[in-house]
Each structure stands twice: as C-alpha cells, then as structure tokens.
Amino acid sequence: MGFSNGLVLAAPGRILFNVDAVNPKCYSGSGTTAYDSISGTSLSLNNGASYSSPGFAFDGTNDGLKASAVISGMDFQFTDEFSLEAVVKVKETGSGYIINNRGATNGTQNYRGWFLSHIGSSPDTIIKGGLGFHDGAYQWLSTASSAADFTNIVYNKWCHVVYSYGGNGLNAKLYLNGVDSSDSNPNDNNSTIYDSANEALAIPYNSDNLISIGVDSYDDSTYAAYADIAITRVYNVALTEAEIKKNFNAVRGRFGL
C-alpha cells in the first residue's frame, strides 16, 4: 500500500491517496516532485514550496503541491462517506487549505469539491472540513473545531487532524490528536443538501478537481497556508474514533505528540 516507512494504519485498503513527506515512495528528500504512493500520481512543488524535515513547508503566499491529474475515486457526493487526514503545523491565525480538490466554475456551480482547512482570523481561527459547492448560495456541509481548540492544540504545534463524514448529512466529525473536537453544530450545512424531491444535490467534478496541498486548488493566489504539512491522506470510508486513535498513535512519536 505504499507505506514503506513501517506505519501500521487503520483501514489501509480504504486509503485512496497518501503523501507522507518522509516516505521515499512519496518524496526523495529533494527536488520539486512528490508522489501519491497509492496511485503513483505525481504532485509538483510549486512557487517555492519546499521540504523541511519532517514535512513540506509553505509560506502562505501562493506555494503548494498540486496533483498532475485527477485521481479516480475521490469525486465524493453528499451521500458518500469519506475521511480526510493530515499531520500539520499551522503557523498563522488566518485562512488556508491543508488539502482540497475544489474546482472552478462549471457554468452554474463554483468551488466544487471537498476540503480540510484552517479558516478565520484571530481570535476566531478554526480547523474545518467539508464538501459542497456554491451556486449563488453556499451548499456546504462541514464541521469545525472551536477557536479555543485551534489556539491550544493546533496553532504553531504539530497536530493530527481528521475530518470523518458518514454520508447523507450524518456523523460529520472533526478530530484533533485523536479526540473528537467537533463544534456544537457538527453538520454545518448553510443550505439543505436535498432538493424538493428529497434527492441529494449533485456535486459535479471534472478535470480541474486536482488535489492540492497547502493552497486552494481552485486559485493558487488564495487561501495559501502558512504551515508545515507532513502527511495527507484521503479515505473512502468514515474512520471511526478507534481507527483515528490508532492512526494518531502510529505517528505521535514522530511528531512529539
């Protein structure tokens, strides 16, 4: 499964995407190309993104990692379960994307896709995960941490972050260092995800829904993260609390957590 650095992870067969900066299957330690160890898809280190052990370093301007092609299986809908995982050190009290595949407008819908981000400004910065689109209104379903947890657990510290979504608007949770840190409104959808016929709204994906790390996939000049990001993974299953704790314990020693 591409984990030559010896990690024993939960649900390895459900991992669709894995970039670990110290895994030689993902990055050689130098150069401007990284790889998803699951699909073999390359990602370019753009606009000054660099490696600084134990992760990739981003300066919050316009640098990031971007996939060279769409990776199949990650066109998640409101009805699908999935999880986003990262180990990150956020160095700012502002907004930036940790990992996302948001696409540009398709004529009617904008910002199409899923994301894990830090968002807001001090003292209200939070960690947030979600999916959806904008069609004149924000059709997002997302879950966030509290600002206090961002300050105490995430800000300028290595942190293991997981957004787990059970599908159909259910069980959307945000975990920090293996602990459920979801806010009091765990299904923060700005509008209903179902139409008048009770059919789930469709999120359209196309060739511009490229996975990006450290910057907005939709626009490299916006939502760039001032952060170090060591690990990013995408799963096609909603990880349970026990599975998330297992993954946290697998990496906590490496990051002093």
C-alpha positions as CSV (number, residue, x, y, z in Angstrom):
1,M,0.0,0.0,0.0
2,G,3.0,2.3,-0.2
3,F,3.9,2.5,3.5
4,S,7.5,1.6,3.4
5,N,8.2,3.7,6.5
6,G,6.6,0.9,8.6
7,L,3.3,2.6,9.6
8,V,0.5,0.3,10.7
9,L,-2.6,2.2,9.8
10,A,-6.4,1.7,10.2
11,A,-8.3,0.8,7.1
12,P,-5.3,0.6,4.8
13,G,-7.4,-0.9,2.0
14,R,-9.6,2.2,2.0
15,I,-6.9,4.7,1.5
16,L,-7.2,6.4,-1.9
17,F,-4.4,9.0,-1.5
18,N,-1.3,9.1,0.6
19,V,1.5,11.7,0.7
20,D,3.9,11.4,3.5
21,A,7.0,13.6,3.3
22,V,9.4,11.1,4.8
23,N,8.2,8.1,2.9
24,P,10.6,7.5,0.0
25,K,7.7,6.3,-2.1
26,C,6.2,9.8,-1.8
27,Y,9.3,12.0,-1.8
28,S,13.0,11.5,-2.3
29,G,14.0,14.3,0.1
30,S,14.9,16.8,-2.7
31,G,13.5,18.2,-5.9
32,T,10.1,19.5,-6.9
33,T,8.1,16.3,-7.4
34,A,6.3,14.3,-4.9
35,Y,4.0,11.2,-5.4
36,D,0.8,9.8,-4.1
37,S,2.1,6.4,-3.0
38,I,-1.3,4.8,-3.8
39,S,-1.9,5.8,-7.4
40,G,1.6,6.8,-8.3
41,T,0.3,10.2,-9.5
42,S,2.9,13.0,-9.3
43,L,2.4,16.3,-7.5
44,S,4.5,19.3,-8.2
45,L,6.0,21.6,-5.6
46,N,5.0,25.0,-6.9
47,N,6.0,28.6,-6.3
48,G,8.7,27.9,-3.7
49,A,7.1,25.1,-1.7
50,S,9.9,23.2,-0.1
51,Y,10.8,20.3,2.1
52,S,11.9,20.9,5.7
53,S,12.0,17.7,7.7
54,P,9.7,16.3,8.8
55,G,7.3,17.9,6.3
56,F,6.6,20.2,3.4
57,A,6.9,23.9,4.2
58,F,4.5,26.6,2.8
59,D,5.0,30.3,3.3
60,G,1.3,31.4,2.9
61,T,1.7,33.3,-0.3
62,N,0.9,31.0,-3.3
63,D,3.1,27.9,-2.9
64,G,1.7,24.4,-2.7
65,L,1.7,20.9,-4.0
66,K,-0.7,20.1,-6.9
67,A,-1.5,16.8,-8.5
68,S,-0.7,16.4,-12.2
69,A,-4.0,14.6,-12.9
70,V,-7.4,13.8,-11.3
71,I,-7.1,10.7,-9.1
72,S,-10.1,8.4,-9.5
73,G,-12.5,7.6,-6.7
74,M,-12.5,10.9,-4.9
75,D,-15.5,12.6,-6.5
76,F,-17.3,12.4,-3.2
77,Q,-21.0,13.3,-3.0
78,F,-23.2,14.3,-0.1
79,T,-24.3,10.7,0.1
80,D,-20.8,9.2,0.3
81,E,-18.7,8.5,3.3
82,F,-15.1,9.6,3.4
83,S,-12.3,10.9,5.6
84,L,-9.5,13.4,5.2
85,E,-6.4,13.1,7.4
86,A,-3.4,15.3,7.9
87,V,-0.5,16.0,10.2
88,V,0.1,19.7,10.1
89,K,1.7,22.6,12.0
90,V,-0.3,25.8,11.3
91,K,1.8,28.9,11.8
92,E,-0.8,31.6,11.2
93,T,-4.2,32.7,12.6
94,G,-5.7,33.1,9.2
95,S,-7.2,31.1,6.4
96,G,-5.5,28.4,4.3
97,Y,-6.2,25.0,2.7
98,I,-4.4,21.9,4.2
99,I,-5.7,19.6,1.4
100,N,-8.6,20.1,-1.1
101,N,-9.7,19.4,-4.6
102,R,-12.0,22.4,-5.2
103,G,-12.8,23.1,-8.8
104,A,-13.6,26.3,-10.7
105,T,-17.0,27.2,-12.1
106,N,-18.7,24.7,-14.4
107,G,-21.1,27.4,-15.6
108,T,-23.5,27.1,-12.7
109,Q,-21.5,25.9,-9.7
110,N,-18.3,27.1,-8.2
111,Y,-15.8,25.8,-5.5
112,R,-16.9,22.2,-6.2
113,G,-15.4,19.5,-4.1
114,W,-14.1,18.8,-0.6
115,F,-11.5,20.4,1.8
116,L,-9.7,20.4,5.1
117,S,-8.6,23.9,6.1
118,H,-7.8,26.4,8.8
119,I,-10.1,29.4,8.4
120,G,-11.0,32.7,10.0
121,S,-8.9,35.4,11.7
122,S,-7.6,35.7,15.2
123,P,-9.1,35.1,17.8
124,D,-11.6,33.1,15.8
125,T,-9.5,30.8,13.6
126,I,-10.7,27.2,13.4
127,I,-10.0,23.9,11.7
128,K,-12.7,22.9,9.3
129,G,-13.5,20.0,6.9
130,G,-16.3,19.7,4.5
131,L,-17.6,19.3,0.9
132,G,-20.1,21.0,-1.4
133,F,-20.3,23.9,-3.9
134,H,-21.5,27.4,-4.5
135,D,-24.4,28.1,-7.0
136,G,-25.4,31.5,-5.8
137,A,-25.6,30.2,-2.2
138,Y,-23.2,28.1,-0.2
139,Q,-24.2,24.5,-0.4
140,W,-21.6,23.3,2.1
141,L,-21.8,20.5,4.7
142,S,-18.9,21.0,7.1
143,T,-17.7,20.5,10.6
144,A,-15.2,22.6,12.6
145,S,-13.2,22.8,15.8
146,S,-13.6,25.6,18.3
147,A,-11.4,28.6,18.2
148,A,-10.1,27.7,21.6
149,D,-9.0,24.2,20.4
150,F,-7.3,25.8,17.4
151,T,-5.3,28.0,19.7
152,N,-4.5,25.4,22.3
153,I,-4.0,22.3,20.2
154,V,-3.2,23.3,16.6
155,Y,-1.6,26.8,16.4
156,N,2.2,26.5,15.9
157,K,2.2,22.9,17.1
158,W,2.2,19.6,15.2
159,C,-1.3,18.2,15.2
160,H,-3.0,15.1,13.8
161,V,-6.3,16.2,12.1
162,V,-9.1,14.1,10.8
163,Y,-12.4,15.0,9.2
164,S,-14.7,12.0,9.1
165,Y,-18.0,12.1,7.2
166,G,-20.6,9.3,7.4
167,G,-22.6,10.3,4.3
168,N,-26.1,11.6,3.8
169,G,-25.5,14.5,6.2
170,L,-24.7,12.2,9.1
171,N,-21.8,11.9,11.6
172,A,-19.6,14.6,10.3
173,K,-16.8,14.9,12.9
174,L,-13.5,16.7,13.3
175,Y,-10.8,15.1,15.4
176,L,-7.6,16.7,16.8
177,N,-4.9,14.4,18.1
178,G,-7.4,11.5,18.3
179,V,-10.1,13.4,20.2
180,D,-13.5,14.4,18.9
181,S,-13.2,18.2,18.8
182,S,-16.3,18.9,16.6
183,D,-18.1,22.1,17.4
184,S,-21.7,22.1,18.7
185,N,-23.1,22.2,15.2
186,P,-21.5,19.1,13.6
187,N,-23.4,19.3,10.3
188,D,-22.8,22.9,9.4
189,N,-24.7,23.0,6.1
190,N,-25.6,26.5,5.0
191,S,-28.4,25.1,2.9
192,T,-30.1,21.8,2.7
193,I,-28.3,19.1,0.7
194,Y,-31.6,17.6,-0.6
195,D,-33.9,19.0,-3.2
196,S,-37.7,19.2,-3.1
197,A,-37.9,15.6,-4.3
198,N,-35.7,14.5,-1.4
199,E,-32.8,13.7,-3.8
200,A,-29.3,14.7,-2.7
201,L,-27.9,17.6,-4.7
202,A,-25.1,16.5,-7.0
203,I,-21.5,17.9,-6.8
204,P,-20.1,18.0,-10.3
205,Y,-16.4,17.1,-10.7
206,N,-14.3,17.4,-13.8
207,S,-10.7,17.8,-15.0
208,D,-9.9,20.8,-12.7
209,N,-10.7,19.0,-9.5
210,L,-7.0,18.4,-8.8
211,I,-5.8,17.6,-5.3
212,S,-3.8,20.4,-3.8
213,I,-1.9,20.5,-0.6
214,G,-1.2,23.8,1.2
215,V,-3.1,26.0,-1.3
216,D,-6.5,26.4,-2.8
217,S,-6.8,24.0,-5.9
218,Y,-9.3,26.5,-7.4
219,D,-7.0,29.5,-7.2
220,D,-3.3,29.4,-6.3
221,S,-3.4,33.0,-5.2
222,T,-5.9,32.5,-2.5
223,Y,-6.2,30.6,0.8
224,A,-2.5,29.6,0.8
225,A,-1.5,28.0,4.1
226,Y,1.4,29.3,6.2
227,A,2.1,25.9,7.6
228,D,4.2,22.7,7.6
229,I,2.3,19.7,6.3
230,A,3.9,16.3,6.8
231,I,1.1,13.8,5.9
232,T,-2.1,14.0,3.9
233,R,-4.4,11.1,3.3
234,V,-7.9,10.5,1.8
235,Y,-10.1,7.5,2.6
236,N,-13.3,6.3,1.0
237,V,-14.7,5.4,4.4
238,A,-15.7,7.3,7.5
239,L,-13.0,6.4,10.0
240,T,-14.3,5.6,13.5
241,E,-12.9,7.1,16.6
242,A,-11.0,3.9,17.4
243,E,-9.4,3.9,13.9
244,I,-8.5,7.6,14.2
245,K,-6.9,7.0,17.6
246,K,-4.9,4.1,16.0
247,N,-3.6,6.4,13.3
248,F,-2.8,9.1,15.8
249,N,-0.8,6.6,17.9
250,A,1.1,5.5,14.8
251,V,2.5,8.9,14.2
252,R,2.5,10.7,17.6
253,G,6.1,9.7,18.5
254,R,7.5,11.1,15.2
255,F,6.0,14.5,16.0
256,G,6.3,14.5,19.8
257,L,2.6,14.5,20.4
